[in-house]
């Protein structure tokens, strides 16, 4: 959940706006763009071999003997199983709620992307309905509770490491909170514990000097490691500086982006070398690291910082490291624990949604996205009710779940069949194992740790994507006393997203075989906590093991996937015209079905709560005229001095009259579509 950069003027080329870009680029900066790009050899085409896991069934085999340099992805052919249904667990709802009606915008799913899209769309003035299949909002960022001996214990089920939520910051989720004028109380901490084959150490956030002290203490050659770290920061400094030139919240996918990102012109005019590095932003970070960093400790650290996006440095976008290099060493930097659990992030967005007249319906499963005359016009719920959308339908579901919701019986526009097939085969990360522990803390001495969040690596020689090698544990009750009774602690332990699904789908929940396999695969999670609390099993009040089947059911993610896994360095299918310019590793948020958009961690800018929230904001921006977007940015710039850069100001005003008639893009203009269909 570490944020990518809040990036550059040209990072979002609309499919329909490239020619316009050339016509309107009257400033020297924009004139030089086309000749300044440095194109990697692999940028223009997608690697078809990444789809081969379906045919060769390498999903399980690749996890059996992992090595450090192995990059793992999983793939399934969704077209072969149109009737595939998720398992049903008590406590997730039956999906049979939801009323018929008509709205401007329907959002499917209440993850950070869906709720951000819904709340900002409501603020823009749209009549919004968010439909959530689960009985709780928040997607992966929700909390569940269990009663034990008459007392309540609460656990978070997904992300746990958040930076920049305690104050106005460059975290887009915090920016959205501030735009909605909603607050979320947090407790803060300033480090991340590491348990490795060589022992325990701590990554200190908020101090460049303390990190250099760590390198001097842990690296084979301390001075060399410090020099290499500073050389890496220097190499990426210009790109990192773009984080305060333009925000992800400035972006939209139509010609209007020329106006909303125009405030970055002074930065790029004074940093022309940013164009030389533009392709590097979306390329694999390891290419830069390999040129500069040789120290094993520092290379290990960089890989663990990248793994939050699903890949180590090999496979991770350089963008994912820029924010860390630029922001994590400022004195004010810290991590946050939302008081009341991670569910409070979703609850905060829901308050913003409802404040502006939006609505959320829980336990309302979408059975099908309805398409008429080539455009999405609404959804049919599991209970049979029809909800109409006058403006757009936005899917916050994974691409694998989205293609299933289009069904196989209704008439769809030309090209949709191929899009569904390719999107359904996109490589993905594996599933996740969970272990939830409630323990007695009487007499427990935790003075040897300072932070609630910890990473555990069994073997640096194995892949960090291996679910039996890397895991995390989080003890939020160290800071948030509301989560469990006094004298107790709650602990969430979870693997990396490399757990193969196939062995699990053959098992029936509740059977002896299923329970035995859960115990076997969760043993490494127990061992991880024992590094910190050796007698944790003796202190146990109760435990819950969450398998990929449970992860799939509770978090509504096909096969329990951690997310889409297109390795950086090549363009993903359906990335739009941008793939001809940069190695853009995300499918377009727009789809071949007019008025159907996507948001969430399978869209730009990727995995993580800040990134998912930003994708929702981009979708909301794209659905509205550029004038409304500029007004929102101007208003947001007054929320805090840090946000002043959000307002494009006079530069935005220059572009506005040229692009305003072109926004939103034609397929989103309801009146024009209605006239065409009636004709």
RAUR-V147430 format. One record per residue. RES is the residue in one small letter. PSI is psi in whole degrees, 0 to 359 (none if undefined). Layout:
# RAUR-V147430
res=RES psi=PSI
res=RES psi=PSI
This chain:
# RAUR-V147430
res=x psi=32
res=x psi=133
res=x psi=142
res=x psi=176
res=x psi=162
res=x psi=90
res=x psi=195
res=x psi=162
res=x psi=315
res=x psi=19
res=x psi=359
res=x psi=87
res=x psi=121
res=x psi=150
res=x psi=319
res=x psi=358
res=x psi=5
res=x psi=318
res=x psi=321
res=x psi=320
res=x psi=315
res=x psi=321
res=x psi=325
res=x psi=352
res=x psi=70
res=x psi=339
res=x psi=151
res=x psi=325
res=x psi=312
res=x psi=331
res=x psi=323
res=x psi=350
res=x psi=312
res=x psi=329
res=x psi=349
res=x psi=345
res=x psi=137
res=x psi=111
res=x psi=125
res=x psi=152
res=x psi=332
res=x psi=10
res=x psi=331
res=x psi=342
res=x psi=150
res=x psi=144
res=x psi=111
res=x psi=340
res=x psi=340
res=x psi=343
res=x psi=351
res=x psi=346
res=x psi=334
res=x psi=312
res=x psi=318
res=x psi=353
res=x psi=52
res=x psi=0
res=x psi=312
res=x psi=316
res=x psi=323
res=x psi=341
res=x psi=354
res=x psi=336
res=x psi=77
res=x psi=149
res=x psi=163
res=x psi=325
res=x psi=4
res=x psi=131
res=x psi=118
res=x psi=134
res=x psi=158
res=x psi=151
res=x psi=146
res=x psi=149
res=x psi=98
res=x psi=337
res=x psi=343
res=x psi=354
res=x psi=59
res=x psi=340
res=x psi=8
res=x psi=132
res=x psi=148
res=x psi=151
res=x psi=154
res=x psi=130
res=x psi=143
res=x psi=140
res=x psi=355
res=x psi=351
res=x psi=161
res=x psi=358
res=x psi=13
res=x psi=7
res=x psi=179
res=x psi=127
res=x psi=155
res=x psi=159
res=x psi=188
res=x psi=135
res=x psi=167
res=x psi=311
res=x psi=131
res=x psi=128
res=x psi=126
res=x psi=110
res=x psi=138
res=x psi=38
res=x psi=185
res=x psi=324
res=x psi=313
res=x psi=316
res=x psi=323
res=x psi=316
res=x psi=314
res=x psi=314
res=x psi=316
res=x psi=325
res=x psi=320
res=x psi=320
res=x psi=326
res=x psi=345
res=x psi=3
res=x psi=150
res=x psi=114
res=x psi=139
res=x psi=125
res=x psi=126
res=x psi=125
res=x psi=125
res=x psi=325
res=x psi=167
res=x psi=358
res=x psi=149
res=x psi=169
res=x psi=347
res=x psi=231
res=x psi=341
res=x psi=61
res=x psi=172
res=x psi=142
res=x psi=158
res=x psi=153
res=x psi=140
res=x psi=136
res=x psi=118
res=x psi=39
res=x psi=7
res=x psi=154
res=x psi=134
res=x psi=131
res=x psi=138
res=x psi=141
res=x psi=151
res=x psi=352
res=x psi=239
res=x psi=150
res=x psi=350
res=x psi=110
res=x psi=134
res=x psi=143
res=x psi=21
res=x psi=354
res=x psi=349
res=x psi=168
res=x psi=131
res=x psi=184
res=x psi=2
res=x psi=119
res=x psi=332
res=x psi=317
res=x psi=321
res=x psi=318
res=x psi=318
res=x psi=315
res=x psi=324
res=x psi=321
res=x psi=353
res=x psi=48
res=x psi=144
res=x psi=149
res=x psi=109
res=x psi=141
res=x psi=161
res=x psi=151
res=x psi=157
res=x psi=166
res=x psi=29
res=x psi=168
res=x psi=120
res=x psi=141
res=x psi=129
res=x psi=110
res=x psi=173
res=x psi=336
res=x psi=4
res=x psi=192
res=x psi=139
res=x psi=170
res=x psi=128
res=x psi=115
res=x psi=123
res=x psi=146
res=x psi=13
res=x psi=111
res=x psi=321
res=x psi=318
res=x psi=326
res=x psi=320
res=x psi=325
res=x psi=322
res=x psi=316
res=x psi=319
res=x psi=326
res=x psi=321
res=x psi=331
res=x psi=155
res=x psi=319
res=x psi=93
res=x psi=306
res=x psi=323
res=x psi=318
res=x psi=318
res=x psi=317
res=x psi=319
res=x psi=321
res=x psi=314
res=x psi=329
res=x psi=322
res=x psi=316
res=x psi=320
res=x psi=319
res=x psi=324
res=x psi=13
res=x psi=317
res=x psi=314
res=x psi=319
res=x psi=325
res=x psi=340
res=x psi=349
res=x psi=338
res=x psi=17
res=x psi=322
res=x psi=143
res=x psi=160
res=x psi=332
res=x psi=348
res=x psi=347
res=x psi=153
res=x psi=160
res=x psi=68
res=x psi=177
res=x psi=342
res=x psi=343
res=x psi=337
res=x psi=324
res=x psi=317
res=x psi=339
res=x psi=4
res=x psi=340
res=x psi=346
res=x psi=354
res=x psi=315
res=x psi=323
res=x psi=311
res=x psi=332
res=x psi=329
res=x psi=352
res=x psi=64
res=x psi=340
res=x psi=351
res=x psi=331
res=x psi=325
res=x psi=334
res=x psi=4
res=x psi=315
res=x psi=331
res=x psi=328
res=x psi=319
res=x psi=0
res=x psi=169
res=x psi=130
res=x psi=330
res=x psi=335
res=x psi=322
res=x psi=317
res=x psi=317
res=x psi=333
res=x psi=338
res=x psi=319
res=x psi=125
res=x psi=339
res=x psi=126
res=x psi=319
res=x psi=315
res=x psi=321
res=x psi=320
res=x psi=316
res=x psi=314
res=x psi=318
res=x psi=319
res=x psi=329
res=x psi=328
res=x psi=332
res=x psi=342
res=x psi=337
res=x psi=0
res=x psi=335
res=x psi=154
res=x psi=192
res=x psi=325
res=x psi=102
res=x psi=337
res=x psi=141
res=x psi=142
res=x psi=328
res=x psi=325
res=x psi=339
res=x psi=342
res=x psi=317
res=x psi=320
res=x psi=313
res=x psi=324
res=x psi=325
res=x psi=333
res=x psi=352
res=x psi=9
res=x psi=150
res=x psi=331
res=x psi=355
res=x psi=139
res=x psi=164
res=x psi=161
res=x psi=146
res=x psi=113
res=x psi=129
res=x psi=123
res=x psi=356
res=x psi=166
res=x psi=342
res=x psi=337
res=x psi=338
res=x psi=313
res=x psi=319
res=x psi=323
res=x psi=317
res=x psi=324
res=x psi=320
res=x psi=319
res=x psi=318
res=x psi=310
res=x psi=330
res=x psi=323
res=x psi=21
res=x psi=2
res=x psi=169
res=x psi=145
res=x psi=136
res=x psi=120
res=x psi=162
res=x psi=31
res=x psi=90
res=x psi=130
res=x psi=120
res=x psi=325
res=x psi=141
res=x psi=125
res=x psi=133
res=x psi=128
res=x psi=134
res=x psi=36
res=x psi=6
res=x psi=150
res=x psi=126
res=x psi=359
res=x psi=197
res=x psi=154
res=x psi=126
res=x psi=164
res=x psi=330
res=x psi=3
res=x psi=346
res=x psi=146
res=x psi=131
res=x psi=122
res=x psi=147
res=x psi=117
res=x psi=331
res=x psi=307
res=x psi=158
res=x psi=131
res=x psi=123
res=x psi=119
res=x psi=5
res=x psi=165
res=x psi=159
res=x psi=329
res=x psi=325
res=x psi=328
res=x psi=316
res=x psi=329
res=x psi=327
res=x psi=345
res=x psi=345
res=x psi=188
res=x psi=6
res=x psi=331
res=x psi=157
res=x psi=128
res=x psi=155
res=x psi=160
res=x psi=138
res=x psi=346
res=x psi=324
res=x psi=315
res=x psi=319
res=x psi=315
res=x psi=315
res=x psi=314
res=x psi=321
res=x psi=321
res=x psi=339
res=x psi=0
res=x psi=139
res=x psi=147
res=x psi=164
res=x psi=163
res=x psi=192
res=x psi=183
res=x psi=141
res=x psi=144
res=x psi=149
res=x psi=122
res=x psi=125
res=x psi=134
res=x psi=123
res=x psi=158
res=x psi=123
res=x psi=9
res=x psi=125
res=x psi=6
res=x psi=122
res=x psi=110
res=x psi=27
res=x psi=346
res=x psi=356
res=x psi=154
res=x psi=348
res=x psi=156
res=x psi=340
res=x psi=136
res=x psi=145
res=x psi=143
res=x psi=123
res=x psi=124
res=x psi=319
res=x psi=118
res=x psi=344
res=x psi=350
res=x psi=163
res=x psi=137
res=x psi=351
res=x psi=348
res=x psi=119
res=x psi=347
res=x psi=7
res=x psi=316
res=x psi=133
res=x psi=172
res=x psi=151
res=x psi=149
res=x psi=128
res=x psi=76
res=x psi=336
res=x psi=350
res=x psi=328
res=x psi=327
res=x psi=100
res=x psi=357
res=x psi=351
res=x psi=344
res=x psi=168
res=x psi=159
res=x psi=139
res=x psi=9
res=x psi=167
res=x psi=150
res=x psi=139
res=x psi=132
res=x psi=122
res=x psi=134
res=x psi=145
res=x psi=170
res=x psi=166
res=x psi=59
res=x psi=19
res=x psi=121
res=x psi=142
res=x psi=329
res=x psi=315
res=x psi=332
res=x psi=322
res=x psi=347
res=x psi=351
res=x psi=149
res=x psi=122
res=x psi=137
res=x psi=344
res=x psi=157
res=x psi=323
res=x psi=319
res=x psi=313
res=x psi=321
res=x psi=321
res=x psi=324
res=x psi=313
res=x psi=319
res=x psi=312
res=x psi=338
res=x psi=353
res=x psi=321
res=x psi=332
res=x psi=320
res=x psi=312
res=x psi=328
res=x psi=314
res=x psi=327
res=x psi=339
res=x psi=327
res=x psi=320
res=x psi=86
res=x psi=326
res=x psi=30
res=x psi=325
res=x psi=329
res=x psi=335
res=x psi=0
res=x psi=129
res=x psi=309
res=x psi=163
res=x psi=154
res=x psi=128
res=x psi=127
res=x psi=115
res=x psi=171
res=x psi=330
res=x psi=318
res=x psi=319
res=x psi=317
res=x psi=315
res=x psi=314
res=x psi=328
res=x psi=2
res=x psi=48
res=x psi=123
res=x psi=125
res=x psi=23
res=x psi=24
res=x psi=146
res=x psi=336
res=x psi=178
res=x psi=148
res=x psi=65
res=x psi=111
res=x psi=140
res=x psi=149
res=x psi=340
res=x psi=159
res=x psi=139
res=x psi=156
res=x psi=147
res=x psi=36
res=x psi=2
res=x psi=187
res=x psi=344
res=x psi=331
res=x psi=342
res=x psi=352
res=x psi=320
res=x psi=155
res=x psi=76
res=x psi=111
res=x psi=33
res=x psi=138
res=x psi=155
res=x psi=145
res=x psi=340
res=x psi=161
res=x psi=170
res=x psi=348
res=x psi=117
res=x psi=143
res=x psi=10
res=x psi=116
res=x psi=166
res=x psi=156
res=x psi=170
res=x psi=190
res=x psi=359
res=x psi=0
res=x psi=166
res=x psi=135
res=x psi=12
res=x psi=202
res=x psi=145
res=x psi=148
res=x psi=317
res=x psi=318
res=x psi=316
res=x psi=318
res=x psi=318
res=x psi=322
res=x psi=323
res=x psi=321
res=x psi=318
res=x psi=319
res=x psi=315
res=x psi=317
res=x psi=317
res=x psi=331
res=x psi=355
res=x psi=154
res=x psi=149
res=x psi=332
res=x psi=316
res=x psi=321
res=x psi=314
res=x psi=321
res=x psi=319
res=x psi=319
res=x psi=320
res=x psi=318
res=x psi=317
res=x psi=327
res=x psi=344
res=x psi=353
res=x psi=328
res=x psi=148
res=x psi=329
res=x psi=332
res=x psi=5
res=x psi=327
res=x psi=348
res=x psi=329
res=x psi=116
res=x psi=342
res=x psi=223
res=x psi=328
res=x psi=321
res=x psi=323
res=x psi=328
res=x psi=317
res=x psi=334
res=x psi=310
res=x psi=335
res=x psi=324
res=x psi=343
res=x psi=319
res=x psi=345
res=x psi=9
res=x psi=145
res=x psi=170
res=x psi=159
res=x psi=320
res=x psi=348
res=x psi=1
res=x psi=102
res=x psi=316
res=x psi=316
res=x psi=320
res=x psi=318
res=x psi=319
res=x psi=319
res=x psi=318
res=x psi=322
res=x psi=330
res=x psi=none
